[in-house]
């Protein structure tokens, strides 16, 4: 890890301000899209399965295309990729007002639109993550990710009310016109970036050639060869499973364990507490950049497990609120550390592939955790029991990271070199 005097604020960089603003606009558009599309599908079908299938379209493309997107992003100009896919996203979502105004389409049409929109998001997300070190500089990656995570947390917190407001005032067609406009704004802001206008040095001259499996899997080989990146990527998958269990069952847990109805305002406060935890983590994480990232991960994973189990057995909603806020602080710190270390340690020509693997591990784990926890709640009828069981992936991640901490302590003469 980088040590020494604190780096100047990344917000002084006009390039980073353009990236932050562009990603905020894109995140807003994406978040509102995934509030409104499942809601509309449920309205026209009355089927929870159809709505769940719609929500799944938010994840499936990353699992299908993440590795390929990473390889091509490393070949191409990341800024250009981001601009193009934002324009594509706008055009795809303009299909919603077109089909709504011209016909009464079956829900399968919206599944296709959602799949296409999420597929475009895969490319934007991979290119954006790969570009962070070039925009912020390696010494300010932790700062940059803290600001990006903070902006995303705020935007996601207001996505649902914003979506319902648009739906109420201008209807579904009008809402998606606004969403498409937000993607265009993101494309314009991103186009002002100076970084990412050329391919990485290791990819020069490859732009027109075909990407092979050996090149696609090079990111996996790097993760396997770099012990720090490897352990944090695996840990990200573990806490992604546990995190998905928590995030997806807050309302169910409040109903079954805290005796709060789904329309009780206190459920909203509990959800808000979760968001506050993410904001606290976004502020704290840049201050941890001088510490051993594996040790930081071990500590935050230990806190993650303890607070998750405590939350599962909360005696009341106020206690649950504070425990959930504390849990999400530790959980989010671990996630930001994992992302930042990958970006710092990875060579420029592998940023797309390595970050794609990390995102696939974490992103794919979240719905898996949510689905497993839902099944456990149905089988046991006990949300606390289900959540306690779902703490096991985080516990396994903690055990693995702790083993690496001890191994690196035994190799202490080499640890300082590994952190450099």
KESEKOL-495846 format. One record per residue (C-alpha): residue in one letter; residue number from 1; x, y, z. Coordinates in Angstrom, 3 decimals. Each point is the difference from the previous one (the first is absolute). Last residue first. Example, Ala and Ser with C-alpha at 12.3 -4.5 7.8 and 13.67 -1.06 7.14 Angstrom:
BEGIN
node residu:s; num:2; X:13.670; Y:-1.060; Z:7.140
node residu:a; num:1; X:-1.370; Y:-3.440; Z:0.660
end
This chain:
BEGIN
node residu:x; num:420; X:4.962; Y:-1.273; Z:-2.121
node residu:x; num:419; X:-2.193; Y:-2.457; Z:1.875
node residu:x; num:418; X:1.823; Y:-3.086; Z:-1.299
node residu:x; num:417; X:3.371; Y:1.564; Z:0.795
node residu:x; num:416; X:-1.081; Y:0.718; Z:3.568
node residu:x; num:415; X:-1.246; Y:-3.553; Z:0.264
node residu:x; num:414; X:3.292; Y:-1.578; Z:-1.058
node residu:x; num:413; X:1.854; Y:0.236; Z:3.322
node residu:x; num:412; X:-3.262; Y:-0.954; Z:1.742
node residu:x; num:411; X:-0.274; Y:-3.461; Z:-1.577
node residu:x; num:410; X:-1.465; Y:-1.476; Z:3.168
node residu:x; num:409; X:-2.234; Y:3.051; Z:0.199
node residu:x; num:408; X:-1.048; Y:-0.668; Z:-3.597
node residu:x; num:407; X:-1.042; Y:-3.537; Z:0.894
node residu:x; num:406; X:-1.898; Y:1.235; Z:3.054
node residu:x; num:405; X:-1.891; Y:2.629; Z:-2.018
node residu:x; num:404; X:-0.687; Y:-2.587; Z:-2.730
node residu:x; num:403; X:-1.621; Y:-2.280; Z:2.564
node residu:x; num:402; X:-2.085; Y:2.942; Z:1.232
node residu:x; num:401; X:-1.224; Y:0.651; Z:-3.542
node residu:x; num:400; X:-1.191; Y:-3.605; Z:-0.316
node residu:x; num:399; X:-1.690; Y:0.017; Z:3.389
node residu:x; num:398; X:-1.700; Y:3.335; Z:-0.692
node residu:x; num:397; X:-1.287; Y:-1.246; Z:-3.366
node residu:x; num:396; X:-1.408; Y:-3.099; Z:1.715
node residu:x; num:395; X:-1.714; Y:2.212; Z:2.587
node residu:x; num:394; X:-1.424; Y:2.159; Z:-2.786
node residu:x; num:393; X:-1.348; Y:-3.139; Z:-1.691
node residu:x; num:392; X:-1.363; Y:-1.202; Z:3.392
node residu:x; num:391; X:-2.050; Y:3.139; Z:0.722
node residu:x; num:390; X:-2.783; Y:-1.534; Z:-2.104
node residu:x; num:389; X:-0.623; Y:-2.551; Z:2.748
node residu:x; num:388; X:-0.588; Y:2.819; Z:2.467
node residu:x; num:387; X:-2.306; Y:1.712; Z:-2.494
node residu:x; num:386; X:-2.120; Y:-3.147; Z:-0.359
node residu:x; num:385; X:-0.210; Y:-0.572; Z:3.752
node residu:x; num:384; X:-1.009; Y:3.612; Z:0.629
node residu:x; num:383; X:-2.619; Y:-0.150; Z:-2.823
node residu:x; num:382; X:-1.734; Y:-3.037; Z:1.502
node residu:x; num:381; X:-2.680; Y:-1.791; Z:-2.022
node residu:x; num:380; X:2.574; Y:-2.743; Z:-0.459
node residu:x; num:379; X:-0.613; Y:-1.023; Z:-3.610
node residu:x; num:378; X:-1.398; Y:3.319; Z:-1.278
node residu:x; num:377; X:2.723; Y:1.963; Z:1.797
node residu:x; num:376; X:2.647; Y:-2.338; Z:-1.401
node residu:x; num:375; X:-1.345; Y:0.406; Z:-3.544
node residu:x; num:374; X:0.063; Y:3.790; Z:0.322
node residu:x; num:373; X:3.544; Y:-0.133; Z:1.364
node residu:x; num:372; X:1.142; Y:-2.086; Z:-2.951
node residu:x; num:371; X:-1.571; Y:2.386; Z:-2.509
node residu:x; num:370; X:1.492; Y:3.104; Z:1.589
node residu:x; num:369; X:3.440; Y:-1.573; Z:0.241
node residu:x; num:368; X:-0.065; Y:-1.063; Z:-3.638
node residu:x; num:367; X:-1.285; Y:3.446; Z:-0.970
node residu:x; num:366; X:3.094; Y:1.569; Z:1.648
node residu:x; num:365; X:2.615; Y:-2.544; Z:-1.119
node residu:x; num:364; X:-0.171; Y:0.919; Z:-3.675
node residu:x; num:363; X:0.949; Y:3.609; Z:0.690
node residu:x; num:362; X:2.904; Y:-0.906; Z:2.313
node residu:x; num:361; X:1.661; Y:-2.651; Z:-2.158
node residu:x; num:360; X:-0.953; Y:1.690; Z:-3.272
node residu:x; num:359; X:1.357; Y:3.330; Z:1.241
node residu:x; num:358; X:3.318; Y:-1.559; Z:0.943
node residu:x; num:357; X:0.264; Y:-1.822; Z:-3.319
node residu:x; num:356; X:-0.843; Y:3.186; Z:-1.908
node residu:x; num:355; X:2.564; Y:1.944; Z:2.038
node residu:x; num:354; X:2.742; Y:-2.405; Z:-1.068
node residu:x; num:353; X:-1.046; Y:-0.007; Z:-3.657
node residu:x; num:352; X:-0.417; Y:3.753; Z:-0.384
node residu:x; num:351; X:3.109; Y:0.959; Z:1.960
node residu:x; num:350; X:2.275; Y:-2.437; Z:-1.853
node residu:x; num:349; X:1.837; Y:2.483; Z:-2.298
node residu:x; num:348; X:0.464; Y:2.456; Z:2.874
node residu:x; num:347; X:1.758; Y:-2.523; Z:2.238
node residu:x; num:346; X:-2.013; Y:-0.987; Z:3.120
node residu:x; num:345; X:1.244; Y:0.924; Z:3.461
node residu:x; num:344; X:-1.831; Y:3.275; Z:0.525
node residu:x; num:343; X:-3.271; Y:-0.967; Z:-1.687
node residu:x; num:342; X:-0.232; Y:-3.306; Z:1.831
node residu:x; num:341; X:0.861; Y:1.742; Z:3.279
node residu:x; num:340; X:-2.768; Y:2.544; Z:-0.530
node residu:x; num:339; X:-2.698; Y:-2.579; Z:-0.755
node residu:x; num:338; X:0.840; Y:-2.178; Z:3.017
node residu:x; num:337; X:0.274; Y:3.003; Z:2.317
node residu:x; num:336; X:-3.369; Y:1.301; Z:-1.227
node residu:x; num:335; X:-1.681; Y:-3.362; Z:0.697
node residu:x; num:334; X:1.507; Y:-0.427; Z:3.473
node residu:x; num:333; X:-0.961; Y:3.560; Z:0.912
node residu:x; num:332; X:-3.531; Y:-0.722; Z:-1.238
node residu:x; num:331; X:-0.487; Y:-3.017; Z:2.271
node residu:x; num:330; X:1.441; Y:1.765; Z:3.049
node residu:x; num:329; X:-2.305; Y:3.003; Z:-0.441
node residu:x; num:328; X:-2.866; Y:-2.276; Z:-1.020
node residu:x; num:327; X:0.258; Y:-1.872; Z:3.298
node residu:x; num:326; X:0.088; Y:3.197; Z:2.037
node residu:x; num:325; X:-3.112; Y:1.357; Z:-1.722
node residu:x; num:324; X:-1.722; Y:-3.375; Z:0.407
node residu:x; num:323; X:0.868; Y:-0.083; Z:3.703
node residu:x; num:322; X:-1.297; Y:3.539; Z:0.478
node residu:x; num:321; X:-3.315; Y:-0.681; Z:-1.757
node residu:x; num:320; X:-0.469; Y:-3.423; Z:1.609
node residu:x; num:319; X:0.419; Y:1.528; Z:3.468
node residu:x; num:318; X:-2.669; Y:2.563; Z:-0.848
node residu:x; num:317; X:-2.262; Y:-2.676; Z:-1.515
node residu:x; num:316; X:-0.056; Y:-2.292; Z:3.001
node residu:x; num:315; X:1.517; Y:-3.134; Z:1.545
node residu:x; num:314; X:2.565; Y:-0.441; Z:-2.792
node residu:x; num:313; X:0.862; Y:-3.665; Z:-0.607
node residu:x; num:312; X:0.971; Y:0.291; Z:-3.672
node residu:x; num:311; X:1.691; Y:3.333; Z:0.714
node residu:x; num:310; X:2.326; Y:-1.694; Z:2.507
node residu:x; num:309; X:0.869; Y:-2.663; Z:-2.590
node residu:x; num:308; X:0.770; Y:2.676; Z:-2.589
node residu:x; num:307; X:1.901; Y:2.092; Z:2.550
node residu:x; num:306; X:2.362; Y:-2.843; Z:0.891
node residu:x; num:305; X:0.572; Y:-1.096; Z:-3.608
node residu:x; num:304; X:0.685; Y:3.504; Z:-1.353
node residu:x; num:303; X:2.247; Y:0.886; Z:2.954
node residu:x; num:302; X:2.177; Y:-3.017; Z:-0.812
node residu:x; num:301; X:-0.095; Y:0.924; Z:-3.686
node residu:x; num:300; X:1.050; Y:3.564; Z:0.839
node residu:x; num:299; X:2.989; Y:-1.233; Z:2.007
node residu:x; num:298; X:1.147; Y:-2.510; Z:-2.617
node residu:x; num:297; X:-0.462; Y:2.524; Z:-2.813
node residu:x; num:296; X:2.102; Y:2.595; Z:1.808
node residu:x; num:295; X:2.683; Y:-2.662; Z:0.549
node residu:x; num:294; X:-0.047; Y:-0.897; Z:-3.695
node residu:x; num:293; X:0.138; Y:3.669; Z:-0.978
node residu:x; num:292; X:3.105; Y:0.709; Z:2.157
node residu:x; num:291; X:-0.524; Y:3.603; Z:1.077
node residu:x; num:290; X:0.893; Y:3.210; Z:-1.873
node residu:x; num:289; X:-3.327; Y:0.033; Z:-1.869
node residu:x; num:288; X:-2.098; Y:-0.014; Z:3.159
node residu:x; num:287; X:-0.968; Y:3.680; Z:-0.127
node residu:x; num:286; X:-1.506; Y:-0.532; Z:-3.461
node residu:x; num:285; X:-2.371; Y:-2.574; Z:1.585
node residu:x; num:284; X:-1.558; Y:2.233; Z:2.656
node residu:x; num:283; X:-2.164; Y:2.318; Z:-2.116
node residu:x; num:282; X:-1.377; Y:-2.728; Z:-2.288
node residu:x; num:281; X:-0.538; Y:-2.217; Z:3.044
node residu:x; num:280; X:-2.087; Y:2.683; Z:1.712
node residu:x; num:279; X:-2.099; Y:0.322; Z:-3.162
node residu:x; num:278; X:-0.558; Y:-3.765; Z:-0.148
node residu:x; num:277; X:-1.127; Y:-0.031; Z:3.638
node residu:x; num:276; X:-2.394; Y:2.869; Z:-0.694
node residu:x; num:275; X:-1.561; Y:-2.095; Z:-2.760
node residu:x; num:274; X:-0.716; Y:-2.852; Z:2.440
node residu:x; num:273; X:-1.494; Y:2.467; Z:2.453
node residu:x; num:272; X:-2.317; Y:1.227; Z:-2.764
node residu:x; num:271; X:-1.280; Y:-3.560; Z:-0.425
node residu:x; num:270; X:-0.722; Y:-0.137; Z:3.735
node residu:x; num:269; X:-1.710; Y:3.390; Z:-0.176
node residu:x; num:268; X:-2.182; Y:-1.193; Z:-2.870
node residu:x; num:267; X:-1.040; Y:-3.024; Z:2.044
node residu:x; num:266; X:-0.907; Y:2.452; Z:2.760
node residu:x; num:265; X:-2.483; Y:1.661; Z:-2.348
node residu:x; num:264; X:-2.196; Y:-3.114; Z:0.188
node residu:x; num:263; X:-1.378; Y:-0.924; Z:-3.448
node residu:x; num:262; X:1.455; Y:-3.531; Z:0.046
node residu:x; num:261; X:-1.352; Y:-0.639; Z:3.474
node residu:x; num:260; X:2.477; Y:-0.040; Z:2.872
node residu:x; num:259; X:-0.006; Y:-3.005; Z:2.341
node residu:x; num:258; X:3.778; Y:0.153; Z:0.499
node residu:x; num:257; X:0.765; Y:-3.604; Z:-0.953
node residu:x; num:256; X:-2.456; Y:-0.905; Z:-2.762
node residu:x; num:255; X:-0.853; Y:3.421; Z:-1.436
node residu:x; num:254; X:3.367; Y:1.701; Z:0.470
node residu:x; num:253; X:1.768; Y:-3.113; Z:-1.294
node residu:x; num:252; X:-2.205; Y:-0.031; Z:-3.112
node residu:x; num:251; X:0.672; Y:3.702; Z:-0.642
node residu:x; num:250; X:3.757; Y:-0.359; Z:0.511
node residu:x; num:249; X:0.125; Y:-3.281; Z:-1.940
node residu:x; num:248; X:1.750; Y:0.887; Z:-3.262
node residu:x; num:247; X:2.723; Y:2.150; Z:1.549
node residu:x; num:246; X:0.938; Y:-2.522; Z:2.691
node residu:x; num:245; X:0.211; Y:-3.112; Z:-2.174
node residu:x; num:244; X:1.773; Y:1.907; Z:-2.768
node residu:x; num:243; X:2.576; Y:1.129; Z:2.538
node residu:x; num:242; X:0.694; Y:-3.573; Z:1.076
node residu:x; num:241; X:0.565; Y:-1.091; Z:-3.598
node residu:x; num:240; X:2.019; Y:3.131; Z:-0.812
node residu:x; num:239; X:2.018; Y:-0.560; Z:3.174
node residu:x; num:238; X:1.253; Y:-3.258; Z:-1.435
node residu:x; num:237; X:0.565; Y:1.294; Z:-3.537
node residu:x; num:236; X:1.945; Y:2.998; Z:1.282
node residu:x; num:235; X:2.135; Y:-2.300; Z:2.153
node residu:x; num:234; X:0.977; Y:-1.911; Z:-3.127
node residu:x; num:233; X:1.027; Y:3.253; Z:-1.690
node residu:x; num:232; X:1.875; Y:1.112; Z:3.120
node residu:x; num:231; X:1.948; Y:-3.262; Z:0.116
node residu:x; num:230; X:0.962; Y:0.184; Z:-3.660
node residu:x; num:229; X:0.979; Y:3.668; Z:-0.001
node residu:x; num:228; X:2.321; Y:-0.560; Z:2.960
node residu:x; num:227; X:1.450; Y:-3.264; Z:-1.315
node residu:x; num:226; X:0.777; Y:1.322; Z:-3.467
node residu:x; num:225; X:0.533; Y:-3.034; Z:-2.259
node residu:x; num:224; X:-3.608; Y:-1.206; Z:0.122
node residu:x; num:223; X:-1.331; Y:3.477; Z:-0.733
node residu:x; num:222; X:2.452; Y:0.330; Z:-2.900
node residu:x; num:221; X:-1.056; Y:-3.349; Z:-1.425
node residu:x; num:220; X:-3.655; Y:0.996; Z:0.228
node residu:x; num:219; X:0.740; Y:3.181; Z:-1.950
node residu:x; num:218; X:1.852; Y:-2.003; Z:-2.640
node residu:x; num:217; X:-3.139; Y:-2.095; Z:-0.504
node residu:x; num:216; X:-1.340; Y:2.244; Z:-2.769
node residu:x; num:215; X:3.377; Y:0.044; Z:-1.758
node residu:x; num:214; X:0.248; Y:-3.775; Z:-0.011
node residu:x; num:213; X:-3.634; Y:-0.217; Z:-1.047
node residu:x; num:212; X:0.654; Y:1.986; Z:-3.148
node residu:x; num:211; X:-0.853; Y:3.598; Z:-0.911
node residu:x; num:210; X:0.063; Y:0.549; Z:-3.764
node residu:x; num:209; X:2.260; Y:2.644; Z:-1.462
node residu:x; num:208; X:-0.922; Y:3.585; Z:-0.871
node residu:x; num:207; X:0.957; Y:1.726; Z:3.242
node residu:x; num:206; X:3.175; Y:-2.022; Z:0.593
node residu:x; num:205; X:2.554; Y:2.653; Z:-0.997
node residu:x; num:204; X:0.346; Y:1.471; Z:3.479
node residu:x; num:203; X:-1.401; Y:-2.271; Z:2.702
node residu:x; num:202; X:2.959; Y:0.007; Z:2.400
node residu:x; num:201; X:0.217; Y:3.778; Z:-0.176
node residu:x; num:200; X:-3.648; Y:0.484; Z:0.966
node residu:x; num:199; X:-2.347; Y:1.100; Z:-2.791
node residu:x; num:198; X:-0.327; Y:3.718; Z:-0.648
node residu:x; num:197; X:-2.602; Y:2.592; Z:0.992
node residu:x; num:196; X:-0.224; Y:-1.437; Z:3.514
node residu:x; num:195; X:0.995; Y:3.169; Z:1.819
node residu:x; num:194; X:-0.996; Y:3.403; Z:-1.396
node residu:x; num:193; X:-3.607; Y:-0.356; Z:1.101
node residu:x; num:192; X:-2.400; Y:2.434; Z:-1.698
node residu:x; num:191; X:-1.886; Y:-2.840; Z:-1.732
node residu:x; num:190; X:-1.032; Y:-1.309; Z:3.421
node residu:x; num:189; X:-2.114; Y:3.091; Z:0.638
node residu:x; num:188; X:-1.760; Y:-0.355; Z:-3.362
node residu:x; num:187; X:-0.621; Y:-3.737; Z:0.434
node residu:x; num:186; X:-1.369; Y:0.508; Z:3.524
node residu:x; num:185; X:-2.365; Y:2.712; Z:-1.245
node residu:x; num:184; X:-1.171; Y:-2.396; Z:-2.730
node residu:x; num:183; X:-0.631; Y:-2.665; Z:2.642
node residu:x; num:182; X:-2.046; Y:2.507; Z:2.008
node residu:x; num:181; X:-2.054; Y:0.805; Z:-3.111
node residu:x; num:180; X:-0.879; Y:-3.675; Z:-0.393
node residu:x; num:179; X:-1.259; Y:0.048; Z:3.592
node residu:x; num:178; X:-2.113; Y:3.098; Z:-0.688
node residu:x; num:177; X:-1.564; Y:-1.648; Z:-3.059
node residu:x; num:176; X:-0.480; Y:-3.074; Z:2.160
node residu:x; num:175; X:-2.087; Y:1.968; Z:2.483
node residu:x; num:174; X:-2.107; Y:1.505; Z:-2.775
node residu:x; num:173; X:-0.957; Y:-3.429; Z:-1.324
node residu:x; num:172; X:-0.764; Y:-1.355; Z:3.485
node residu:x; num:171; X:-2.193; Y:2.895; Z:1.078
node residu:x; num:170; X:0.779; Y:3.706; Z:0.288
node residu:x; num:169; X:-0.826; Y:0.960; Z:3.593
node residu:x; num:168; X:-0.628; Y:-3.287; Z:1.804
node residu:x; num:167; X:2.674; Y:-1.984; Z:-1.814
node residu:x; num:166; X:2.526; Y:2.798; Z:0.435
node residu:x; num:165; X:-0.707; Y:0.195; Z:3.740
node residu:x; num:164; X:0.093; Y:-3.795; Z:0.344
node residu:x; num:163; X:3.414; Y:-0.103; Z:-1.648
node residu:x; num:162; X:1.346; Y:2.849; Z:2.104
node residu:x; num:161; X:-1.264; Y:-1.685; Z:3.175
node residu:x; num:160; X:1.758; Y:-3.246; Z:-1.016
node residu:x; num:159; X:3.231; Y:1.578; Z:-1.238
node residu:x; num:158; X:0.557; Y:2.251; Z:3.038
node residu:x; num:157; X:2.171; Y:-2.443; Z:1.945
node residu:x; num:156; X:1.657; Y:-1.232; Z:-3.195
node residu:x; num:155; X:1.250; Y:3.514; Z:-0.759
node residu:x; num:154; X:1.346; Y:0.524; Z:3.515
node residu:x; num:153; X:1.789; Y:-3.347; Z:-0.003
node residu:x; num:152; X:1.409; Y:0.543; Z:-3.503
node residu:x; num:151; X:1.417; Y:3.394; Z:0.988
node residu:x; num:150; X:1.632; Y:-1.456; Z:3.107
node residu:x; num:149; X:1.412; Y:-2.925; Z:-1.973
node residu:x; num:148; X:1.552; Y:2.334; Z:-2.565
node residu:x; num:147; X:1.447; Y:2.246; Z:2.710
node residu:x; num:146; X:1.544; Y:-2.928; Z:1.892
node residu:x; num:145; X:1.190; Y:-1.556; Z:-3.248
node residu:x; num:144; X:1.868; Y:3.181; Z:-0.892
node residu:x; num:143; X:1.612; Y:0.368; Z:3.401
node residu:x; num:142; X:1.163; Y:-3.626; Z:-0.019
node residu:x; num:141; X:1.358; Y:0.438; Z:-3.544
node residu:x; num:140; X:1.921; Y:3.148; Z:0.942
node residu:x; num:139; X:3.573; Y:-1.362; Z:0.007
node residu:x; num:138; X:-0.617; Y:-1.988; Z:-3.190
node residu:x; num:137; X:-1.015; Y:3.128; Z:-1.967
node residu:x; num:136; X:-3.582; Y:1.270; Z:-0.044
node residu:x; num:135; X:-0.859; Y:-0.184; Z:-3.702
node residu:x; num:134; X:2.369; Y:-2.797; Z:-1.037
node residu:x; num:133; X:-0.700; Y:-2.009; Z:3.166
node residu:x; num:132; X:-3.802; Y:0.393; Z:-0.474
node residu:x; num:131; X:-0.055; Y:-1.045; Z:-3.678
node residu:x; num:130; X:-0.329; Y:-3.752; Z:0.505
node residu:x; num:129; X:-2.992; Y:0.518; Z:2.281
node residu:x; num:128; X:-1.700; Y:2.185; Z:-2.622
node residu:x; num:127; X:0.712; Y:-2.451; Z:-2.813
node residu:x; num:126; X:-1.396; Y:-2.930; Z:2.007
node residu:x; num:125; X:-3.104; Y:1.938; Z:1.078
node residu:x; num:124; X:-0.709; Y:1.413; Z:-3.451
node residu:x; num:123; X:0.396; Y:-3.389; Z:-1.689
node residu:x; num:122; X:-2.252; Y:-1.770; Z:2.488
node residu:x; num:121; X:-2.544; Y:2.852; Z:-0.181
node residu:x; num:120; X:-0.535; Y:-0.700; Z:-3.707
node residu:x; num:119; X:-0.959; Y:-3.580; Z:0.851
node residu:x; num:118; X:-2.313; Y:1.320; Z:2.701
node residu:x; num:117; X:-1.877; Y:2.132; Z:-2.536
node residu:x; num:116; X:-0.241; Y:-2.894; Z:-2.475
node residu:x; num:115; X:-1.305; Y:-2.404; Z:2.653
node residu:x; num:114; X:-2.507; Y:2.551; Z:1.261
node residu:x; num:113; X:-1.303; Y:0.610; Z:-3.516
node residu:x; num:112; X:-0.283; Y:-3.749; Z:-0.620
node residu:x; num:111; X:-1.830; Y:-0.548; Z:3.287
node residu:x; num:110; X:-2.242; Y:2.951; Z:-0.859
node residu:x; num:109; X:-1.047; Y:-1.710; Z:-3.217
node residu:x; num:108; X:-0.594; Y:-3.227; Z:1.938
node residu:x; num:107; X:-2.559; Y:1.912; Z:2.101
node residu:x; num:106; X:-2.432; Y:-0.045; Z:-2.884
node residu:x; num:105; X:-0.408; Y:3.246; Z:-1.974
node residu:x; num:104; X:-3.100; Y:2.191; Z:0.127
node residu:x; num:103; X:0.569; Y:2.130; Z:-3.085
node residu:x; num:102; X:1.229; Y:3.286; Z:-1.462
node residu:x; num:101; X:0.433; Y:2.150; Z:3.102
node residu:x; num:100; X:1.501; Y:-2.738; Z:2.171
node residu:x; num:99; X:2.213; Y:-1.356; Z:-2.793
node residu:x; num:98; X:1.531; Y:3.388; Z:-0.832
node residu:x; num:97; X:0.136; Y:1.215; Z:3.612
node residu:x; num:96; X:2.065; Y:-3.103; Z:0.887
node residu:x; num:95; X:2.105; Y:-0.059; Z:-3.180
node residu:x; num:94; X:1.589; Y:3.282; Z:1.103
node residu:x; num:93; X:1.740; Y:-2.189; Z:2.571
node residu:x; num:92; X:2.112; Y:-1.659; Z:-2.684
node residu:x; num:91; X:0.958; Y:3.322; Z:-1.611
node residu:x; num:90; X:1.148; Y:1.469; Z:3.323
node residu:x; num:89; X:1.981; Y:-3.138; Z:0.830
node residu:x; num:88; X:1.686; Y:0.121; Z:-3.434
node residu:x; num:87; X:1.028; Y:3.614; Z:0.657
node residu:x; num:86; X:1.411; Y:-1.074; Z:3.357
node residu:x; num:85; X:1.726; Y:-2.939; Z:-1.716
node residu:x; num:84; X:1.773; Y:2.297; Z:-2.466
node residu:x; num:83; X:1.229; Y:2.489; Z:2.607
node residu:x; num:82; X:1.375; Y:-2.683; Z:2.318
node residu:x; num:81; X:1.757; Y:-1.900; Z:-2.794
node residu:x; num:80; X:1.566; Y:3.240; Z:-1.263
node residu:x; num:79; X:1.348; Y:0.790; Z:3.472
node residu:x; num:78; X:1.401; Y:-3.510; Z:0.345
node residu:x; num:77; X:1.912; Y:0.135; Z:-3.320
node residu:x; num:76; X:0.133; Y:-3.577; Z:-1.286
node residu:x; num:75; X:1.996; Y:-3.168; Z:0.615
node residu:x; num:74; X:-0.310; Y:-0.035; Z:3.797
node residu:x; num:73; X:-3.708; Y:0.739; Z:-0.406
node residu:x; num:72; X:-0.199; Y:-2.994; Z:-2.350
node residu:x; num:71; X:1.408; Y:-2.410; Z:2.564
node residu:x; num:70; X:-2.142; Y:1.325; Z:2.846
node residu:x; num:69; X:-3.147; Y:-0.104; Z:-2.125
node residu:x; num:68; X:0.698; Y:-3.626; Z:-0.885
node residu:x; num:67; X:0.434; Y:-0.946; Z:3.653
node residu:x; num:66; X:-3.162; Y:1.849; Z:1.062
node residu:x; num:65; X:-2.222; Y:-1.283; Z:-2.818
node residu:x; num:64; X:-2.083; Y:-2.826; Z:1.412
node residu:x; num:63; X:0.282; Y:0.619; Z:3.750
node residu:x; num:62; X:-0.393; Y:3.735; Z:-0.500
node residu:x; num:61; X:-2.939; Y:-0.586; Z:-2.350
node residu:x; num:60; X:-1.873; Y:-2.067; Z:2.655
node residu:x; num:59; X:-0.024; Y:2.662; Z:2.726
node residu:x; num:58; X:-2.582; Y:2.675; Z:-0.859
node residu:x; num:57; X:-1.973; Y:-2.527; Z:-2.054
node residu:x; num:56; X:-0.704; Y:-1.744; Z:3.303
node residu:x; num:55; X:-2.310; Y:2.882; Z:0.953
node residu:x; num:54; X:-2.239; Y:-0.786; Z:-2.977
node residu:x; num:53; X:-0.090; Y:-3.666; Z:0.936
node residu:x; num:52; X:-0.987; Y:1.030; Z:3.531
node residu:x; num:51; X:-2.858; Y:2.086; Z:-1.419
node residu:x; num:50; X:-1.157; Y:-2.934; Z:-2.139
node residu:x; num:49; X:0.173; Y:-2.332; Z:2.993
node residu:x; num:48; X:-1.947; Y:2.475; Z:2.149
node residu:x; num:47; X:-2.775; Y:-0.127; Z:-2.574
node residu:x; num:46; X:-2.741; Y:2.630; Z:-0.189
node residu:x; num:45; X:0.838; Y:0.161; Z:-3.706
node residu:x; num:44; X:-0.410; Y:3.656; Z:-1.019
node residu:x; num:43; X:0.732; Y:1.525; Z:3.408
node residu:x; num:42; X:2.813; Y:-2.455; Z:0.795
node residu:x; num:41; X:1.715; Y:0.859; Z:-3.280
node residu:x; num:40; X:-0.414; Y:3.702; Z:0.767
node residu:x; num:39; X:1.580; Y:-0.371; Z:3.443
node residu:x; num:38; X:2.863; Y:-2.106; Z:-1.379
node residu:x; num:37; X:0.726; Y:2.752; Z:-2.590
node residu:x; num:36; X:-0.490; Y:2.998; Z:2.300
node residu:x; num:35; X:2.460; Y:-0.602; Z:2.829
node residu:x; num:34; X:2.678; Y:-1.455; Z:-2.239
node residu:x; num:33; X:-0.212; Y:2.961; Z:-2.366
node residu:x; num:32; X:0.209; Y:2.417; Z:2.938
node residu:x; num:31; X:3.319; Y:-1.546; Z:1.049
node residu:x; num:30; X:1.442; Y:-0.044; Z:-3.518
node residu:x; num:29; X:-0.859; Y:3.632; Z:-0.722
node residu:x; num:28; X:1.309; Y:1.170; Z:3.368
node residu:x; num:27; X:3.170; Y:-2.064; Z:-0.386
node residu:x; num:26; X:0.617; Y:1.522; Z:-3.443
node residu:x; num:25; X:-0.447; Y:3.547; Z:1.291
node residu:x; num:24; X:2.277; Y:-0.734; Z:2.979
node residu:x; num:23; X:2.537; Y:-1.656; Z:-2.296
node residu:x; num:22; X:0.150; Y:3.081; Z:-2.194
node residu:x; num:21; X:0.329; Y:2.352; Z:2.959
node residu:x; num:20; X:2.795; Y:-2.044; Z:1.603
node residu:x; num:19; X:1.825; Y:-0.437; Z:-3.312
node residu:x; num:18; X:-0.243; Y:3.707; Z:-0.836
node residu:x; num:17; X:1.199; Y:0.872; Z:3.501
node residu:x; num:16; X:2.825; Y:-2.507; Z:-0.397
node residu:x; num:15; X:1.214; Y:1.652; Z:-3.193
node residu:x; num:14; X:-0.279; Y:3.445; Z:1.579
node residu:x; num:13; X:2.422; Y:-1.165; Z:2.698
node residu:x; num:12; X:-0.315; Y:2.001; Z:3.206
node residu:x; num:11; X:-2.512; Y:-2.589; Z:1.212
node residu:x; num:10; X:2.889; Y:-2.465; Z:0.308
node residu:x; num:9; X:1.048; Y:1.856; Z:3.117
node residu:x; num:8; X:3.756; Y:0.254; Z:0.354
node residu:x; num:7; X:1.780; Y:-3.206; Z:1.074
node residu:x; num:6; X:0.626; Y:-0.476; Z:3.708
node residu:x; num:5; X:3.645; Y:-0.133; Z:0.951
node residu:x; num:4; X:1.662; Y:-3.395; Z:0.221
node residu:x; num:3; X:-1.252; Y:-3.457; Z:-0.758
node residu:x; num:2; X:-1.482; Y:-1.733; Z:-3.001
node residu:x; num:1; X:-1.033; Y:-3.595; Z:0.540
end
